[in-house]
Each structure stands twice: as C-alpha cells, then as structure tokens.
Amino acid sequence: MEAVTQSRGREAERDAILRALTPLVEGIAATFGPVCEVVLHDYRRPERSVVAVAGAVTGRTAGGAMSEIGLRVLARGDDAADELNYVTRTGAGKLVKSSTMVLRDSAGAVFGALCVNVDVTEVDRVQGLLAALAGAAGGRSDPPVTAFGDDIDSVVEALLDAHLARQEQTWAGLDGPARLALFRGLDERGVFAVRRAVEQIAARLGISRASAYHYLSRSRAAHAADGAGGTPEGAHT
C-alpha cells in the first residue's frame, strides 16, 4: 500500500512540474519569434508525448509523438543528460539548432523534456554567401537528418529507412548478424518503448512477430554479455 501511495505521489509531482512549465512554452517561443519552436514532452506517453508546443519549426502539435531524439533520451533512462546546441536537419530540409533539457522528479528520475528548436536555415545560407564572398567557402559538414512527426510510426519508419540506407542492402538481404545489429541499434535508440514497434519492424523485415522478439532477445543478451555502451551507430549528440 505504501509503494502504491509513493507511486501516485511521484506521478502527481510529475504532473505538477509539467503544468508549471506549460506557460513557459508560449513565452520562450514568443521571445525568439517565428523561427523558434518550443516543445514540452511527457515521456510516460511516447506515442503522444507532446504536452504543449508553440511555433512551427518541425510541425508538431499537442498530443503528437516524440522524435527519434526523444526516443534516444528515453532509452538512456535516468542516465540521460541535457543535449545542448546540437544541429540537425528536418526531412523537409530545414537546418535546426536545438537543445533538449531533460525533466526529473525529486527522486532524480527522468520523465520528460523541454525542447527548443530554432530554424537557422536562412542564417546558414547567409553565412555560406559571406564565406563564398570572402573566399572561404567549402568544408562545412552536413548535419544528420532527424525524424520529426506527430505519428510515432513514421518516426520508427524513418529510423528503419536510415539503417537500411547505411547497410546498402535490401531487407531480404540482411543476414543473421546484420539483423541482430539492427535490433540492437533500434533498442539503443529507444524504439521498443513504442507499442507495436516489434510488429512494425517484423512486417518491414518480412519475418514473424515471434522471430522479431527472438532477435530482440538475442541482441539484448549479447549487449548484456559484452557490457558495451556509448553512442549508438548513427546517433548524434
């Protein structure tokens, strides 16, 4: 009974933190203008984590899903740290500078995040023009594309497509070790916190649900055996 009471108390505390932060979403976005988007996430609901949003940089709406960045934070659990001033690109081609600040309850448990996204596409173009005029063009790295969307299935699909592109192979052509690597990489990105993810991935691979769970179990066993950590392949911080 005491454990149930404590659990309810922590949930109430988390709800109170989200309510307190909600007014800040509009305030921060209004301060930086139309190039800014602020998103408040509740990671207890991956498929509809967006509690509040202001601005339209990535096109999310309240009740929408978390991005692949959120899934990665979710996978790290209470070891997750703030990710500040990283640059990514949306599927539509916008260059976005972002910061993801994790939310913790009084016990230190991560349960959400406050994210700020700034569209720096035009700034980047101007910098490129000025560099060209100064004779210093070239050498800039292209940031990774990040999947944003209100539909969590589309985020999972984007992660699958990105993995396949890196393999330069068809799904049918993936051998056993490659499939294990796929499941391990997706697990490290937090994909399996999403309901129906196993079924979705099994359908893409053309294998049964039972086989997909088997690969997931084997990949987790291998991960536990070698004790590997670090940043998953293709992830950015």
Steps between C-alpha positions, in 0.01 A plus 500: 500500500785734586666430163176583318468826696858596417446421131187715489685779675781494243250503215323797654834678541586441134160628391555813709841564342351475150217737593750751639712487183213523251472883512873527424451334163309793352721752678831368366365461146358853503834641617695356205228544238387289203832318456462338843300197612471377859369153581417356843513119516361243744706184441249287685302503173744451210226479236345832610773662703445860387325677788531850357662661197545854370649581161509296182861407423446123496123496454411322824168550678380429853431130541762409240783250534857550612780519243788258463701731728237452771507124449876505549466696824230260616729204431769650724256522789622681809852516352375740233660844496408830341596530133573864425560695177508206263415545133280272293297513182130426458365277226379816325854636492489759780823545693412503869705585809352332804534441871331216687483548877386198698243527778551312825280446803624542858642145493713584195296288258475631143140529382495768231683779323474863398629546145587820317539488120621802300481506120845623392459417130516860383784581737696209354435622145620849585812358667567292190463806277731707717755218509487472121552876463795477736646207308458259789214283375497124532583253774174529695357171620139412428305424820301176530133487405271449799151354483236732647129427483177470692471134397741275690476234226652746250790565738568126530475465120756778453743327735457174310555673165815670631640167622430333167665784311817456707501127426465552123294182502139386471309371801497153347877518456575559870661194655467391863779718643372803306152447639638472852687827445177659379305395809780608730529840336125558513488387863777747591292773334199420720282374214366204695346729760241564228201270487471299179865570411588129490206425271588797276863391466404136442275608213780703340743208528245248379539282810258379765432687822651207691820520294522874565473444876766230468742743333426763762562254783829383345619856440430593863677188624806582288496859623485384864783254440747746351394793718533740209372853530561830331320678225302282257601487136370799310388690809605857564527696820 
